Each structure stands twice: as C-alpha cells, then as structure tokens.
Amino acid sequence: MVSCLKTVKYIIQARLIAFAYMNIRQMQYFVTLAEELHFGRAAERLGMTQPPLSQQIQALEEHLGVALFIRSKRSVSLSPTAAQWLPEVRRVLAEVEALKPLATRLAAGECGTLSLAFVSIADYNLLPRVLHDYTSRYPKVQVDLREATSDVQIAALMERRIDAGMIIPPRTALPPCLSYLPLFQEPLIVAVPQQWQDSGKIDPGQQQIDIASLMDEPLICFPQESAPALHEMIRDYFSRQGLTPRQGQQAIQMQTIVSLVSAGMGMALVPASLRNLQRTGVLYLELQGAVPKLETGLAWNHQRVSPALQRLIESVTSLAADQPN
C-alpha cells in the first residue's frame, strides 16, 4: 500500500512538471471545474462561456494524456487521478500567486540574499553595528558572511563572487569597477604580553608607551601580500621615527596575532578596537606621539548592484554619517 502511494505521488509530481509548461489559466480552469463539477457554473465563476471552458479542459487532458473528469449527460465528476492531483495543483497556484508580492519585495531589497565579506578587524568595530542596523531594517534578507583579507575580497568583488566587502583600502587606486565608501577610522595601539609588565619591562598602570623602548622585541604583523595597506602603514610609522623593528611571526588574522602576543612571542601594532578582544595575557597600550589611523570601509562592484545590496549601501551610509571618527 505504501509503495503504491509513493508511485502515485511520483506520477503526480511528474505530471506537475509537465503541467508547469502549461498556461497557469488552465490550472485555474481545472480547479474551478473540480470545485463546481458543473461546466455552466464553473464558466460563470470564471467569467466566460461554457464552450471555451470545455475546449481548455479538453486541451489540458490531451496534453497530460489522462482523463481529469468523468462526464455523463447529467453529471461531471473527478477522475481518480484528478482527485489526487487537485491538492497539488492548488498548492502550485498558491505558490504562483505568492510570486508577485515576492518579486515586489525582492525588487525593494526587502528579501533575498546578500553575501558580505569582512576583514578580521571589522569584527571588533564595524561589523556588529552594520549587521544590527541592516538586519533590523531587512530581517528577511539572508546575509551570507565570510571572513577574508582585503586582497581576497577585491578579487572576489571583481569576479562577482560576493556582493560587498568590508576592506582596508589599498594605497593604490581600486579597480575601476569597484566603488568604496569610507566608514571608520581608528588609531593604532600596541599589544604587548602581560609578562612584560610582570617582569618590569613596562610599568604597572602605564597607559602610553614610546615605541622606541620596545625595539629589542620582535614585531608580529600581517604578511605584506595579505594586508599591504596595514603592513605599509606600520612600516612607514617606524620609518618616520628612524626605527627598524625586529621581524617576528606573521599571521593573517587578528585573533592569531593577539594569541601570539599572549604567548610572549612579541608585540603587535593593532587597531584600537582590538581592545574589545579581551585575551588573557595581553595588554593594550596607546602610542606616544603622532599615531597613524587605519581606515575600514565598504567596497562593492557597481556593475552589479542588487536591491538588497543597494539597501546595505544606504544603511551603512546612514551609519557612517552618525559615526564619529
């Protein structure tokens, strides 16, 4: 019995696939006649005469290769196949009816999908605020998040594999197909191991430090190829002061860099928002003197802007206007 029902279900599904190529109006004719079981009353409900309705039902049956109605001179009834097919057709019609408001919502950017990449730094400043604001406004948009370095994001944007990305802008111009909106600037600070304070290298309670006093320690940083803008900013910072840092470990994620600091493997210059990453064994100190500021912003390919992406751009533009730098 179960096997038989499955077979019937597969037959119905196969017929529905064939039915998808038909006129939606024929589906409506079928359902109306199935409810009335009278050609005259069905035609009246549909606002048409009986002969065209009969012709459409006959054409439908010929296309499907099955009899949908059992006709006699006095009555019309559903065939066994049609009786099982009717709820499926009703479901399809309901889904078709829902397509118009869905298209309207998609065009308005109120639903759909949005792929958003971000540098690890953004996870501690921009990303939470952007996501909260955007998802509050457009809760039915599915946001696909992925972490990636700026160079990877720029390549993905050019190839249209992501919709938008939170990047550290390169010092050279972005590719012509990309637009960029600056969102946030923050000073660099230095992350040092807690054990340096315990050993007396750093005074307890010290809030600022002269970076020159730490030149005997290795510098942990991003690889130049993964974060050229940040790498060059840090290099230029030391160069302006006539200092040459010792090269330490490299990592492409801020979390990893801070973990290396915690392990006592050196110091790192990081954005001030990294204070939000509370890691045992790490102290964050401000730098004395002129300190460079790191910028983070939103980039997208203006050759393909979906409605959902347009709403994100509007959202972050509004957020940036209210964000003190």
C-alpha positions as a Markdown table, in Angstrom:
| # | Residue | x | y | z |
|---|---|---|---|---|
| 1 | Met | 0.0 | 0.0 | 0.0 |
| 2 | Val | 2.8 | 2.4 | 0.9 |
| 3 | Ser | 4.7 | 1.5 | -2.3 |
| 4 | Cys | 1.5 | 2.2 | -4.3 |
| 5 | Leu | 1.0 | 5.6 | -2.7 |
| 6 | Lys | 4.7 | 6.5 | -3.4 |
| 7 | Thr | 4.2 | 5.5 | -7.0 |
| 8 | Val | 1.1 | 7.7 | -7.3 |
| 9 | Lys | 3.0 | 10.6 | -5.7 |
| 10 | Tyr | 5.8 | 10.3 | -8.2 |
| 11 | Ile | 3.3 | 10.1 | -11.1 |
| 12 | Ile | 1.6 | 13.3 | -9.7 |
| 13 | Gln | 5.0 | 15.0 | -9.4 |
| 14 | Ala | 5.9 | 14.0 | -13.0 |
| 15 | Arg | 2.6 | 15.3 | -14.3 |
| 16 | Leu | 3.1 | 18.6 | -12.4 |
| 17 | Ile | 6.5 | 19.0 | -14.1 |
| 18 | Ala | 4.8 | 18.6 | -17.4 |
| 19 | Phe | 2.0 | 20.9 | -16.2 |
| 20 | Ala | 4.5 | 23.6 | -15.5 |
| 21 | Tyr | 4.7 | 24.2 | -19.2 |
| 22 | Met | 1.1 | 24.9 | -19.5 |
| 23 | Asn | -0.9 | 28.1 | -19.1 |
| 24 | Ile | -1.5 | 29.0 | -15.5 |
| 25 | Arg | -5.0 | 29.9 | -16.5 |
| 26 | Gln | -5.7 | 26.3 | -17.5 |
| 27 | Met | -4.7 | 25.3 | -13.9 |
| 28 | Gln | -7.3 | 27.8 | -12.6 |
| 29 | Tyr | -9.9 | 26.4 | -15.0 |
| 30 | Phe | -9.2 | 22.9 | -13.7 |
| 31 | Val | -9.5 | 23.8 | -10.1 |
| 32 | Thr | -12.8 | 25.8 | -10.6 |
| 33 | Leu | -14.4 | 23.0 | -12.5 |
| 34 | Ala | -13.2 | 20.5 | -9.9 |
| 35 | Glu | -14.9 | 22.6 | -7.2 |
| 36 | Glu | -18.2 | 23.1 | -9.1 |
| 37 | Leu | -18.4 | 19.8 | -11.0 |
| 38 | His | -20.7 | 21.7 | -13.4 |
| 39 | Phe | -19.4 | 23.4 | -16.6 |
| 40 | Gly | -22.1 | 26.0 | -16.6 |
| 41 | Arg | -21.5 | 27.2 | -13.0 |
| 42 | Ala | -17.7 | 26.9 | -13.5 |
| 43 | Ala | -17.8 | 29.0 | -16.6 |
| 44 | Glu | -20.0 | 31.6 | -14.8 |
| 45 | Arg | -17.4 | 31.9 | -12.0 |
| 46 | Leu | -14.6 | 32.3 | -14.5 |
| 47 | Gly | -16.5 | 35.0 | -16.4 |
| 48 | Met | -16.5 | 33.0 | -19.7 |
| 49 | Thr | -18.9 | 30.9 | -21.7 |
| 50 | Gln | -19.1 | 27.1 | -21.4 |
| 51 | Pro | -17.7 | 26.1 | -24.9 |
| 52 | Pro | -14.3 | 27.8 | -24.4 |
| 53 | Leu | -14.0 | 26.2 | -20.9 |
| 54 | Ser | -14.8 | 22.8 | -22.3 |
| 55 | Gln | -12.1 | 23.3 | -25.0 |
| 56 | Gln | -9.5 | 24.3 | -22.5 |
| 57 | Ile | -10.2 | 21.4 | -20.2 |
| 58 | Gln | -10.1 | 19.0 | -23.2 |
| 59 | Ala | -6.8 | 20.6 | -24.4 |
| 60 | Leu | -5.4 | 20.1 | -20.8 |
| 61 | Glu | -6.4 | 16.4 | -20.8 |
| 62 | Glu | -4.8 | 15.9 | -24.2 |
| 63 | His | -1.6 | 17.5 | -23.1 |
| 64 | Leu | -1.4 | 15.4 | -19.9 |
| 65 | Gly | -2.6 | 12.2 | -21.6 |
| 66 | Val | -5.0 | 11.5 | -18.8 |
| 67 | Ala | -8.7 | 12.0 | -18.2 |
| 68 | Leu | -9.4 | 14.5 | -15.5 |
| 69 | Phe | -13.2 | 14.4 | -15.5 |
| 70 | Ile | -15.7 | 11.7 | -16.0 |
| 71 | Arg | -18.5 | 13.2 | -18.0 |
| 72 | Ser | -22.1 | 12.0 | -18.5 |
| 73 | Lys | -25.2 | 13.7 | -19.8 |
| 74 | Arg | -26.3 | 14.6 | -16.3 |
| 75 | Ser | -23.1 | 14.9 | -14.2 |
| 76 | Val | -19.4 | 15.7 | -14.1 |
| 77 | Ser | -17.0 | 14.0 | -11.6 |
| 78 | Leu | -13.3 | 14.0 | -10.9 |
| 79 | Ser | -11.3 | 11.0 | -12.2 |
| 80 | Pro | -9.2 | 9.2 | -9.5 |
| 81 | Thr | -6.1 | 10.8 | -10.9 |
| 82 | Ala | -7.6 | 14.3 | -10.8 |
| 83 | Ala | -8.8 | 13.8 | -7.2 |
| 84 | Gln | -5.2 | 13.2 | -6.0 |
| 85 | Trp | -3.9 | 15.8 | -8.4 |
| 86 | Leu | -6.2 | 18.6 | -7.2 |
| 87 | Pro | -4.5 | 19.5 | -3.9 |
| 88 | Glu | -1.1 | 19.6 | -5.6 |
| 89 | Val | -2.4 | 22.0 | -8.3 |
| 90 | Arg | -3.9 | 24.2 | -5.6 |
| 91 | Arg | -0.5 | 24.3 | -3.9 |
| 92 | Val | 1.2 | 25.3 | -7.2 |
| 93 | Leu | -1.4 | 28.0 | -7.8 |
| 94 | Ala | -0.9 | 29.4 | -4.3 |
| 95 | Glu | 2.8 | 29.5 | -4.9 |
| 96 | Val | 2.3 | 31.2 | -8.2 |
| 97 | Glu | 0.0 | 33.7 | -6.5 |
| 98 | Ala | 2.8 | 34.4 | -4.0 |
| 99 | Leu | 5.3 | 35.1 | -6.7 |
| 100 | Lys | 4.1 | 38.7 | -7.4 |
| 101 | Pro | 4.5 | 40.0 | -3.9 |
| 102 | Leu | 7.8 | 38.1 | -3.6 |
| 103 | Ala | 9.0 | 39.9 | -6.8 |
| 104 | Thr | 7.9 | 43.2 | -5.3 |
| 105 | Arg | 9.8 | 42.5 | -2.1 |
| 106 | Leu | 12.9 | 41.4 | -4.0 |
| 107 | Ala | 12.9 | 44.5 | -6.1 |
| 108 | Ala | 12.6 | 46.6 | -3.0 |
| 109 | Gly | 15.5 | 44.8 | -1.3 |
| 110 | Glu | 13.3 | 43.6 | 1.5 |
| 111 | Cys | 14.2 | 39.9 | 1.0 |
| 112 | Gly | 16.6 | 37.8 | -0.9 |
| 113 | Thr | 20.3 | 37.0 | -0.2 |
| 114 | Leu | 23.4 | 39.2 | 0.4 |
| 115 | Ser | 27.0 | 37.9 | 0.5 |
| 116 | Leu | 29.2 | 40.1 | 2.7 |
| 117 | Ala | 32.9 | 39.5 | 3.3 |
| 118 | Phe | 34.9 | 41.3 | 6.0 |
| 119 | Val | 38.4 | 41.7 | 7.3 |
| 120 | Ser | 39.0 | 40.3 | 10.8 |
| 121 | Ile | 39.5 | 43.8 | 12.1 |
| 122 | Ala | 35.9 | 44.7 | 11.2 |
| 123 | Asp | 34.6 | 42.0 | 13.6 |
| 124 | Tyr | 35.6 | 44.3 | 16.5 |
| 125 | Asn | 34.3 | 47.6 | 15.3 |
| 126 | Leu | 32.1 | 47.9 | 12.2 |
| 127 | Leu | 30.6 | 44.5 | 11.5 |
| 128 | Pro | 28.4 | 44.2 | 14.6 |
| 129 | Arg | 26.9 | 47.7 | 14.1 |
| 130 | Val | 26.4 | 47.2 | 10.4 |
| 131 | Leu | 24.7 | 43.8 | 10.8 |
| 132 | His | 22.5 | 45.0 | 13.7 |
| 133 | Asp | 21.3 | 48.0 | 11.7 |
| 134 | Tyr | 20.8 | 46.2 | 8.4 |
| 135 | Thr | 19.1 | 43.1 | 9.7 |
| 136 | Ser | 16.8 | 45.2 | 11.9 |
| 137 | Arg | 15.6 | 47.0 | 8.8 |
| 138 | Tyr | 15.6 | 44.0 | 6.5 |
| 139 | Pro | 15.1 | 40.8 | 8.6 |
| 140 | Lys | 14.1 | 38.7 | 5.6 |
| 141 | Val | 17.3 | 39.2 | 3.8 |
| 142 | Gln | 19.6 | 36.2 | 4.3 |
| 143 | Val | 23.1 | 37.5 | 4.9 |
| 144 | Asp | 26.0 | 35.2 | 4.0 |
| 145 | Leu | 29.1 | 36.2 | 6.0 |
| 146 | Arg | 32.6 | 35.2 | 5.2 |
| 147 | Glu | 35.9 | 36.4 | 6.6 |
| 148 | Ala | 38.7 | 37.3 | 4.1 |
| 149 | Thr | 41.6 | 39.5 | 3.7 |
| 150 | Ser | 41.2 | 42.7 | 1.7 |
| 151 | Asp | 43.1 | 41.3 | -1.4 |
| 152 | Val | 40.9 | 38.2 | -1.5 |
| 153 | Gln | 37.8 | 40.4 | -1.2 |
| 154 | Ile | 38.9 | 42.7 | -4.0 |
| 155 | Ala | 39.4 | 39.7 | -6.3 |
| 156 | Ala | 36.1 | 38.2 | -5.3 |
| 157 | Leu | 34.3 | 41.5 | -5.9 |
| 158 | Met | 35.8 | 41.9 | -9.4 |
| 159 | Glu | 34.7 | 38.3 | -10.2 |
| 160 | Arg | 31.3 | 39.0 | -8.7 |
| 161 | Arg | 31.6 | 36.1 | -6.2 |
| 162 | Ile | 30.5 | 38.4 | -3.3 |
| 163 | Asp | 28.2 | 41.4 | -3.2 |
| 164 | Ala | 30.1 | 43.6 | -0.8 |
| 165 | Gly | 33.2 | 43.6 | 1.4 |
| 166 | Met | 34.5 | 45.4 | 4.4 |
| 167 | Ile | 38.1 | 46.1 | 3.5 |
| 168 | Ile | 41.1 | 48.1 | 4.4 |
| 169 | Pro | 41.5 | 50.1 | 1.3 |
| 170 | Pro | 44.8 | 49.7 | -0.6 |
| 171 | Arg | 47.0 | 52.7 | -1.0 |
| 172 | Thr | 46.8 | 52.4 | -4.8 |
| 173 | Ala | 43.5 | 53.0 | -6.6 |
| 174 | Leu | 40.8 | 50.3 | -6.5 |
| 175 | Pro | 39.9 | 48.7 | -9.8 |
| 176 | Pro | 37.5 | 50.9 | -11.9 |
| 177 | Cys | 34.6 | 48.6 | -11.5 |
| 178 | Leu | 34.6 | 48.9 | -7.7 |
| 179 | Ser | 33.1 | 51.6 | -5.5 |
| 180 | Tyr | 34.3 | 52.4 | -2.0 |
| 181 | Leu | 32.7 | 54.1 | 1.0 |
| 182 | Pro | 34.9 | 55.0 | 4.0 |
| 183 | Leu | 33.2 | 54.1 | 7.2 |
| 184 | Phe | 35.6 | 54.1 | 10.2 |
| 185 | Gln | 39.0 | 55.4 | 11.2 |
| 186 | Glu | 40.8 | 54.4 | 14.4 |
| 187 | Pro | 44.4 | 54.8 | 15.7 |
| 188 | Leu | 46.9 | 52.1 | 16.0 |
| 189 | Ile | 47.8 | 50.9 | 19.5 |
| 190 | Val | 50.4 | 48.4 | 20.7 |
| 191 | Ala | 49.5 | 45.0 | 22.1 |
| 192 | Val | 52.2 | 43.6 | 24.4 |
| 193 | Pro | 52.5 | 40.5 | 26.6 |
| 194 | Gln | 51.3 | 40.8 | 30.2 |
| 195 | Gln | 54.5 | 39.2 | 31.3 |
| 196 | Trp | 56.4 | 42.3 | 30.2 |
| 197 | Gln | 54.7 | 44.2 | 32.9 |
| 198 | Asp | 55.2 | 41.4 | 35.4 |
| 199 | Ser | 59.0 | 41.4 | 34.6 |
| 200 | Gly | 59.2 | 45.2 | 35.0 |
| 201 | Lys | 59.8 | 46.0 | 31.3 |
| 202 | Ile | 56.6 | 48.0 | 31.4 |
| 203 | Asp | 55.5 | 50.0 | 34.5 |
| 204 | Pro | 52.3 | 48.8 | 36.2 |
| 205 | Gly | 49.4 | 51.1 | 35.3 |
| 206 | Gln | 51.2 | 52.5 | 32.3 |
| 207 | Gln | 48.7 | 53.7 | 29.6 |
| 208 | Gln | 51.1 | 55.1 | 26.9 |
| 209 | Ile | 54.5 | 53.9 | 25.7 |
| 210 | Asp | 57.3 | 55.2 | 23.5 |
| 211 | Ile | 57.6 | 52.5 | 20.8 |
| 212 | Ala | 61.4 | 53.1 | 20.7 |
| 213 | Ser | 61.6 | 51.4 | 24.1 |
| 214 | Leu | 60.4 | 48.2 | 22.7 |
| 215 | Met | 62.8 | 47.9 | 19.7 |
| 216 | Asp | 64.6 | 44.9 | 21.1 |
| 217 | Glu | 61.4 | 42.9 | 20.9 |
| 218 | Pro | 60.1 | 41.1 | 17.7 |
| 219 | Leu | 57.1 | 42.7 | 15.9 |
| 220 | Ile | 54.2 | 40.4 | 15.0 |
| 221 | Cys | 52.3 | 41.5 | 11.9 |
| 222 | Phe | 50.3 | 40.7 | 8.8 |
| 223 | Pro | 52.1 | 39.5 | 5.7 |
| 224 | Gln | 52.6 | 42.3 | 3.2 |
| 225 | Glu | 50.8 | 40.4 | 0.4 |
| 226 | Ser | 47.7 | 39.8 | 2.5 |
| 227 | Ala | 47.3 | 43.2 | 4.1 |
| 228 | Pro | 49.5 | 45.6 | 2.1 |
| 229 | Ala | 47.9 | 48.8 | 3.4 |
| 230 | Leu | 48.3 | 47.9 | 7.0 |
| 231 | His | 51.7 | 46.5 | 6.5 |
| 232 | Glu | 52.9 | 49.7 | 4.8 |
| 233 | Met | 51.3 | 51.9 | 7.4 |
| 234 | Ile | 53.2 | 50.1 | 10.2 |
| 235 | Arg | 56.4 | 50.1 | 8.2 |
| 236 | Asp | 56.1 | 53.9 | 7.5 |
| 237 | Tyr | 55.3 | 54.5 | 11.1 |
| 238 | Phe | 58.6 | 53.0 | 12.2 |
| 239 | Ser | 60.5 | 54.6 | 9.3 |
| 240 | Arg | 59.4 | 58.1 | 10.2 |
| 241 | Gln | 60.9 | 57.6 | 13.6 |
| 242 | Gly | 64.1 | 56.2 | 12.3 |
| 243 | Leu | 63.4 | 52.8 | 13.8 |
| 244 | Thr | 63.7 | 49.3 | 12.3 |
| 245 | Pro | 61.7 | 46.7 | 14.1 |
| 246 | Arg | 62.8 | 43.1 | 14.5 |
| 247 | Gln | 60.8 | 40.8 | 12.3 |
| 248 | Gly | 58.6 | 38.4 | 14.3 |
| 249 | Gln | 55.9 | 35.9 | 13.4 |
| 250 | Gln | 53.3 | 36.7 | 10.7 |
| 251 | Ala | 49.6 | 35.8 | 10.7 |
| 252 | Ile | 46.6 | 36.8 | 8.5 |
| 253 | Gln | 44.0 | 37.0 | 11.3 |
| 254 | Met | 44.0 | 39.5 | 14.2 |
| 255 | Gln | 42.9 | 36.8 | 16.6 |
| 256 | Thr | 46.0 | 34.8 | 15.8 |
| 257 | Ile | 48.3 | 37.8 | 16.1 |
| 258 | Val | 46.9 | 38.6 | 19.5 |
| 259 | Ser | 47.3 | 35.0 | 20.6 |
| 260 | Leu | 50.9 | 35.1 | 19.6 |
| 261 | Val | 51.3 | 38.3 | 21.7 |
| 262 | Ser | 49.7 | 36.5 | 24.6 |
| 263 | Ala | 52.2 | 33.7 | 24.2 |
| 264 | Gly | 55.0 | 36.2 | 24.7 |
| 265 | Met | 56.3 | 36.0 | 21.1 |
| 266 | Gly | 56.5 | 39.7 | 20.6 |
| 267 | Met | 54.4 | 42.9 | 20.2 |
| 268 | Ala | 51.9 | 43.9 | 17.6 |
| 269 | Leu | 50.5 | 47.2 | 16.3 |
| 270 | Val | 46.8 | 46.7 | 16.1 |
| 271 | Pro | 43.7 | 48.9 | 15.7 |
| 272 | Ala | 42.3 | 50.4 | 18.9 |
| 273 | Ser | 39.1 | 48.4 | 18.6 |
| 274 | Leu | 41.1 | 45.3 | 19.3 |
| 275 | Arg | 40.7 | 46.2 | 22.9 |
| 276 | Asn | 37.3 | 44.6 | 22.5 |
| 277 | Leu | 39.2 | 41.3 | 22.1 |
| 278 | Gln | 39.8 | 40.5 | 25.7 |
| 279 | Arg | 42.6 | 38.0 | 25.7 |
| 280 | Thr | 44.3 | 36.7 | 28.8 |
| 281 | Gly | 48.0 | 37.7 | 28.9 |
| 282 | Val | 47.7 | 40.8 | 26.7 |
| 283 | Leu | 48.0 | 44.5 | 27.5 |
| 284 | Tyr | 46.9 | 47.2 | 25.1 |
| 285 | Leu | 48.8 | 50.5 | 25.3 |
| 286 | Glu | 48.5 | 53.8 | 23.5 |
| 287 | Leu | 51.4 | 55.0 | 21.4 |
| 288 | Gln | 53.1 | 58.3 | 22.2 |
| 289 | Gly | 53.4 | 61.0 | 19.5 |
| 290 | Ala | 51.7 | 61.1 | 16.1 |
| 291 | Val | 49.9 | 57.8 | 15.5 |
| 292 | Pro | 48.6 | 56.6 | 12.2 |
| 293 | Lys | 44.9 | 55.9 | 11.7 |
| 294 | Leu | 43.6 | 52.8 | 10.0 |
| 295 | Glu | 40.6 | 53.1 | 7.7 |
| 296 | Thr | 38.0 | 50.5 | 7.1 |
| 297 | Gly | 35.2 | 50.8 | 4.6 |
| 298 | Leu | 32.6 | 49.1 | 2.3 |
| 299 | Ala | 33.5 | 48.1 | -1.2 |
| 300 | Trp | 31.2 | 46.7 | -3.9 |
| 301 | Asn | 31.1 | 46.2 | -7.7 |
| 302 | His | 29.0 | 48.9 | -9.1 |
| 303 | Gln | 28.5 | 46.9 | -12.3 |
| 304 | Arg | 26.1 | 44.7 | -10.4 |
| 305 | Val | 24.1 | 46.2 | -7.6 |
| 306 | Ser | 21.2 | 44.1 | -6.4 |
| 307 | Pro | 18.3 | 45.7 | -4.5 |
| 308 | Ala | 19.5 | 44.0 | -1.3 |
| 309 | Leu | 23.0 | 45.4 | -1.8 |
| 310 | Gln | 21.5 | 48.9 | -2.5 |
| 311 | Arg | 19.8 | 48.8 | 0.8 |
| 312 | Leu | 23.0 | 47.8 | 2.5 |
| 313 | Ile | 24.8 | 50.7 | 0.9 |
| 314 | Glu | 22.1 | 53.1 | 2.2 |
| 315 | Ser | 22.2 | 51.5 | 5.6 |
| 316 | Val | 26.0 | 51.9 | 6.0 |
| 317 | Thr | 25.9 | 55.4 | 4.5 |
| 318 | Ser | 23.5 | 56.4 | 7.2 |
| 319 | Leu | 25.6 | 54.6 | 9.9 |
| 320 | Ala | 28.8 | 56.3 | 8.7 |
| 321 | Ala | 27.1 | 59.7 | 8.9 |
| 322 | Asp | 26.4 | 59.1 | 12.6 |
| 323 | Gln | 29.7 | 57.5 | 13.4 |
| 324 | Pro | 32.4 | 59.8 | 15.0 |
| 325 | Asn | 35.9 | 59.2 | 13.6 |
